[in-house]
Amino acid sequence: MWLISSFSASNLFSLRLSSATSSGGKSHLIPTPYTVKMALINASFRWDGKGEEDFYWLRPLKIAFKLPDSIVVNNSFVKILKEAREGDETYQNTVGLRQYVYWGGLLYIAFDISNLQDLEKKRLQRLLTMVNYFGKRGSFVQYQKQWETKELSEDFSVEWQEMHESRASQSIDKGMVIQIMDDMAGQSSFDAFNSYSPTRLKLFEDRVFKTYVLMGVKGATSHGYTHYQSLPSS
């Protein structure tokens, strides 16, 4: 059983890739599972302060995404301050790449609620209505609606390791978008993600990376932008 929630963008979206540098700030097209779970935990703290309790059932949730109908990634060069390597100056002026993403349509986020208890499911339904941004605080979103379904349509994302060989070959042939996204590891503690805890988050142990196939293809592109189009389910 899946719970699907839809969101519209109130602003341009931006979430830097984990591999991005300060000078090359490439962005994800959509939020990652890690980002979605952190947004729900944040909503829980703001609602009734039970973010730590909710963390342990939110952490293992399986999440899938359905892309907006159209996505445009804008490439912008901005002035930034960078730590100087030579001389007496502490910082030096330079330029960096920043990407801002426009969503032409709704983003759909699906949660596998098969293993949730009734109270946990009700809390998830409530928390989703309280999410107002993903990732960077400037990437505001507006909750729209939610519903339950037994199975997801084929236009939702799939983890690469879960795809059948034939479907994986079709995805490559069609040029579908493949992105590496971060998520929470199954045995991680809350302290690893708590900014106020001395416990340090460990990559590949607490925060893991998974390859997702997003049901969309690249369209027109130039030095200033790249356009992506979602694929309808067959």
MIBALO-351782 format. One record per residue (C-alpha): y, x, z; residue in one letter. Coordinates in nm, 3 decimals. Each point is the difference from the previous one (the first is absolute). Example, Ala and Ser with C-alpha at 12.3 -4.5 7.8 and 13.67 -1.06 7.14 Angstrom:
# residues 2
+---------+---------+---------+---+
:       y :       x :       z : r :
+---------+---------+---------+---+
:  -0.450 :   1.230 :   0.780 : A :
:   0.344 :   0.137 :  -0.066 : S :
+---------+---------+---------+---+
//
This chain:
# residues 234
+---------+---------+---------+---+
:       y :       x :       z : r :
+---------+---------+---------+---+
:   0.000 :   0.000 :   0.000 : M :
:   0.347 :   0.126 :  -0.094 : W :
:   0.349 :  -0.085 :   0.119 : L :
:   0.258 :   0.046 :  -0.277 : I :
:   0.371 :   0.029 :   0.070 : S :
:   0.279 :   0.024 :  -0.257 : S :
:   0.331 :   0.186 :   0.028 : F :
:   0.309 :   0.026 :  -0.217 : S :
:   0.229 :   0.303 :  -0.003 : A :
:   0.346 :  -0.047 :   0.150 : S :
:   0.092 :   0.351 :  -0.106 : N :
:  -0.127 :   0.286 :  -0.213 : L :
:  -0.319 :   0.143 :   0.148 : F :
:  -0.051 :   0.369 :   0.074 : S :
:  -0.286 :   0.176 :   0.179 : L :
:  -0.047 :   0.368 :  -0.071 : R :
:  -0.344 :   0.132 :  -0.086 : L :
:  -0.159 :   0.207 :   0.274 : S :
:  -0.011 :   0.291 :  -0.245 : S :
:   0.371 :  -0.029 :  -0.089 : A :
:   0.251 :   0.269 :   0.095 : T :
:   0.363 :  -0.037 :   0.108 : S :
:   0.108 :   0.090 :  -0.353 : S :
:  -0.259 :  -0.209 :  -0.183 : G :
:  -0.011 :  -0.336 :   0.178 : G :
:  -0.237 :  -0.201 :  -0.216 : K :
:  -0.074 :  -0.348 :   0.134 : S :
:  -0.302 :  -0.225 :   0.030 : H :
:   0.021 :  -0.317 :  -0.209 : L :
:  -0.093 :  -0.218 :   0.298 : I :
:  -0.061 :   0.053 :   0.373 : P :
:  -0.321 :   0.170 :   0.110 : T :
:  -0.258 :  -0.142 :   0.245 : P :
:   0.135 :   0.240 :   0.265 : Y :
:   0.354 :  -0.127 :  -0.055 : T :
:  -0.106 :  -0.365 :   0.015 : V :
:  -0.187 :   0.050 :   0.329 : K :
:   0.292 :   0.187 :   0.154 : M :
:   0.232 :  -0.285 :  -0.102 : A :
:  -0.231 :  -0.250 :   0.173 : L :
:  -0.018 :   0.212 :   0.316 : I :
:   0.380 :   0.024 :  -0.001 : N :
:   0.023 :  -0.379 :  -0.036 : A :
:  -0.239 :  -0.040 :   0.293 : S :
:   0.214 :   0.219 :   0.227 : F :
:   0.311 :  -0.194 :  -0.098 : R :
:  -0.173 :  -0.333 :   0.056 : W :
:  -0.175 :   0.032 :   0.338 : D :
:  -0.053 :   0.371 :   0.063 : G :
:  -0.376 :  -0.005 :  -0.075 : K :
:   0.005 :   0.256 :  -0.281 : G :
:  -0.244 :   0.234 :   0.171 : E :
:  -0.254 :  -0.278 :   0.056 : E :
:   0.035 :  -0.119 :  -0.360 : D :
:  -0.038 :   0.354 :  -0.134 : F :
:  -0.374 :   0.011 :   0.069 : Y :
:  -0.085 :  -0.303 :  -0.214 : W :
:   0.265 :   0.072 :  -0.265 : L :
:  -0.118 :   0.362 :  -0.047 : R :
:  -0.335 :  -0.075 :  -0.175 : P :
:   0.131 :  -0.289 :  -0.215 : L :
:  -0.080 :   0.032 :  -0.369 : K :
:   0.303 :  -0.069 :  -0.220 : I :
:   0.038 :  -0.070 :  -0.372 : A :
:   0.311 :  -0.047 :  -0.214 : F :
:   0.100 :  -0.205 :  -0.302 : K :
:   0.293 :   0.154 :  -0.184 : L :
:   0.320 :  -0.188 :  -0.086 : P :
:   0.007 :  -0.119 :  -0.361 : D :
:   0.236 :   0.282 :  -0.095 : S :
:   0.099 :   0.325 :   0.170 : I :
:   0.279 :   0.237 :  -0.104 : V :
:   0.032 :   0.343 :   0.160 : V :
:   0.350 :   0.142 :  -0.026 : N :
:   0.040 :   0.379 :   0.008 : N :
:   0.320 :   0.107 :   0.175 : S :
:   0.139 :   0.343 :   0.079 : F :
:   0.202 :   0.016 :   0.321 : V :
:   0.184 :   0.271 :   0.190 : K :
:  -0.183 :   0.119 :   0.309 : I :
:   0.040 :   0.270 :   0.265 : L :
:  -0.278 :   0.255 :   0.011 : K :
:  -0.055 :   0.279 :   0.250 : E :
:   0.145 :   0.318 :  -0.139 : A :
:  -0.237 :   0.290 :  -0.065 : R :
:   0.261 :   0.273 :  -0.022 : E :
:   0.347 :   0.066 :   0.136 : G :
:   0.178 :  -0.135 :   0.306 : D :
:   0.009 :  -0.364 :  -0.107 : E :
:  -0.237 :  -0.223 :   0.195 : T :
:  -0.033 :  -0.249 :  -0.287 : Y :
:   0.079 :   0.007 :  -0.368 : Q :
:   0.079 :  -0.273 :  -0.249 : N :
:  -0.265 :  -0.076 :  -0.259 : T :
:  -0.144 :  -0.297 :  -0.190 : V :
:  -0.323 :  -0.190 :   0.051 : G :
:  -0.200 :  -0.264 :  -0.183 : L :
:  -0.016 :  -0.343 :   0.162 : R :
:  -0.191 :  -0.295 :  -0.142 : Q :
:   0.090 :  -0.363 :   0.067 : Y :
:  -0.242 :  -0.275 :  -0.096 : V :
:   0.091 :  -0.347 :  -0.127 : Y :
:  -0.257 :  -0.278 :   0.041 : W :
:   0.020 :  -0.273 :  -0.264 : G :
:  -0.204 :  -0.261 :   0.184 : G :
:  -0.192 :  -0.036 :   0.324 : L :
:  -0.218 :   0.262 :   0.167 : L :
:  -0.328 :  -0.141 :   0.135 : Y :
:  -0.174 :   0.169 :   0.293 : I :
:  -0.355 :  -0.107 :   0.091 : A :
:  -0.172 :   0.065 :   0.335 : F :
:  -0.374 :  -0.016 :   0.058 : D :
:  -0.020 :  -0.226 :   0.308 : I :
:  -0.379 :  -0.042 :   0.002 : S :
:  -0.039 :   0.195 :   0.326 : N :
:   0.307 :  -0.129 :   0.182 : L :
:  -0.018 :  -0.235 :   0.296 : Q :
:   0.195 :  -0.327 :  -0.014 : D :
:   0.279 :   0.131 :   0.224 : L :
:   0.034 :   0.318 :  -0.206 : E :
:   0.018 :  -0.201 :  -0.323 : K :
:   0.270 :  -0.225 :   0.143 : K :
:   0.198 :   0.302 :   0.114 : R :
:  -0.029 :   0.158 :  -0.346 : L :
:   0.125 :  -0.322 :  -0.159 : Q :
:   0.298 :   0.000 :   0.236 : R :
:   0.076 :   0.372 :  -0.033 : L :
:   0.013 :  -0.021 :  -0.379 : L :
:   0.289 :  -0.246 :   0.022 : T :
:   0.196 :   0.252 :   0.208 : M :
:  -0.028 :   0.299 :  -0.235 : V :
:   0.335 :   0.074 :  -0.164 : N :
:  -0.044 :   0.351 :  -0.140 : Y :
:  -0.268 :   0.246 :  -0.107 : F :
:   0.033 :   0.375 :   0.039 : G :
:   0.368 :   0.095 :  -0.005 : K :
:   0.229 :  -0.239 :   0.187 : R :
:   0.203 :  -0.056 :  -0.315 : G :
:  -0.301 :  -0.141 :  -0.187 : S :
:   0.049 :  -0.357 :   0.118 : F :
:  -0.244 :  -0.275 :  -0.096 : V :
:  -0.009 :  -0.376 :   0.050 : Q :
:  -0.317 :  -0.175 :   0.110 : Y :
:  -0.093 :  -0.294 :  -0.227 : Q :
:  -0.333 :  -0.165 :   0.086 : K :
:  -0.366 :   0.059 :   0.090 : Q :
:  -0.339 :  -0.156 :  -0.062 : W :
:  -0.371 :   0.073 :   0.038 : E :
:  -0.262 :   0.050 :  -0.270 : T :
:  -0.368 :   0.094 :  -0.003 : K :
:   0.029 :   0.255 :  -0.282 : E :
:   0.280 :   0.196 :  -0.163 : L :
:   0.080 :  -0.031 :  -0.368 : S :
:  -0.048 :   0.302 :  -0.225 : E :
:   0.373 :   0.076 :  -0.009 : D :
:  -0.009 :   0.136 :   0.355 : F :
:  -0.030 :   0.373 :   0.063 : S :
:  -0.334 :   0.165 :   0.061 : V :
:  -0.090 :   0.324 :   0.176 : E :
:  -0.132 :   0.247 :  -0.255 : W :
:  -0.316 :   0.078 :   0.198 : Q :
:  -0.089 :  -0.371 :   0.010 : E :
:   0.024 :  -0.056 :  -0.376 : M :
:  -0.307 :  -0.031 :  -0.217 : H :
:  -0.032 :   0.272 :  -0.261 : E :
:   0.055 :  -0.241 :  -0.290 : S :
:   0.316 :  -0.143 :   0.153 : R :
:   0.130 :   0.347 :   0.083 : A :
:  -0.042 :   0.100 :  -0.364 : S :
:   0.185 :  -0.314 :  -0.111 : Q :
:   0.285 :   0.082 :   0.239 : S :
:   0.037 :   0.347 :  -0.149 : I :
:  -0.022 :  -0.133 :  -0.357 : D :
:   0.274 :  -0.257 :   0.067 : K :
:   0.222 :   0.261 :   0.165 : G :
:   0.025 :  -0.184 :   0.330 : M :
:   0.218 :   0.142 :   0.275 : V :
:  -0.194 :   0.218 :   0.245 : I :
:   0.176 :   0.107 :   0.320 : Q :
:  -0.100 :   0.183 :   0.316 : I :
:   0.108 :  -0.200 :   0.305 : M :
:  -0.015 :   0.074 :   0.370 : D :
:  -0.176 :  -0.209 :   0.263 : D :
:  -0.101 :   0.014 :   0.365 : M :
:  -0.333 :   0.159 :   0.086 : A :
:  -0.258 :  -0.219 :   0.170 : G :
:  -0.023 :   0.193 :   0.329 : Q :
:   0.365 :   0.096 :   0.050 : S :
:   0.177 :  -0.061 :   0.330 : S :
:   0.332 :  -0.178 :   0.038 : F :
:   0.160 :   0.314 :   0.142 : D :
:  -0.051 :   0.181 :  -0.331 : A :
:   0.242 :  -0.244 :  -0.166 : F :
:   0.237 :  -0.040 :   0.294 : N :
:   0.324 :   0.193 :  -0.058 : S :
:   0.053 :   0.021 :   0.377 : Y :
:  -0.340 :   0.151 :   0.077 : S :
:  -0.063 :   0.377 :   0.022 : P :
:  -0.320 :  -0.053 :  -0.201 : T :
:   0.047 :   0.124 :  -0.356 : R :
:  -0.121 :  -0.195 :  -0.300 : L :
:  -0.260 :   0.194 :  -0.198 : K :
:  -0.021 :  -0.033 :  -0.376 : L :
:  -0.345 :  -0.089 :  -0.134 : F :
:  -0.111 :  -0.096 :   0.353 : E :
:   0.250 :  -0.261 :   0.119 : D :
:   0.178 :  -0.057 :  -0.329 : R :
:  -0.234 :   0.000 :  -0.298 : V :
:   0.055 :  -0.029 :  -0.374 : F :
:  -0.180 :  -0.236 :  -0.236 : K :
:   0.014 :  -0.043 :  -0.377 : T :
:   0.095 :  -0.349 :  -0.115 : Y :
:  -0.013 :  -0.152 :  -0.347 : V :
:   0.300 :  -0.231 :  -0.042 : L :
:  -0.040 :  -0.266 :  -0.266 : M :
:   0.297 :   0.100 :  -0.209 : G :
:   0.084 :   0.227 :  -0.293 : V :
:   0.292 :   0.222 :  -0.091 : K :
:   0.234 :  -0.141 :  -0.265 : G :
:   0.329 :   0.133 :  -0.132 : A :
:   0.125 :   0.325 :   0.147 : T :
:   0.293 :   0.239 :  -0.035 : S :
:   0.169 :   0.274 :   0.203 : H :
:   0.176 :  -0.267 :   0.207 : G :
:  -0.268 :  -0.259 :   0.069 : Y :
:  -0.365 :  -0.101 :  -0.031 : T :
:  -0.118 :  -0.357 :  -0.049 : H :
:  -0.334 :  -0.134 :   0.127 : Y :
:  -0.162 :  -0.333 :  -0.085 : Q :
:  -0.263 :  -0.172 :   0.210 : S :
:  -0.323 :  -0.115 :  -0.166 : L :
:  -0.109 :  -0.365 :   0.042 : P :
:  -0.351 :  -0.071 :   0.119 : S :
:  -0.246 :  -0.071 :  -0.278 : S :
+---------+---------+---------+---+
//
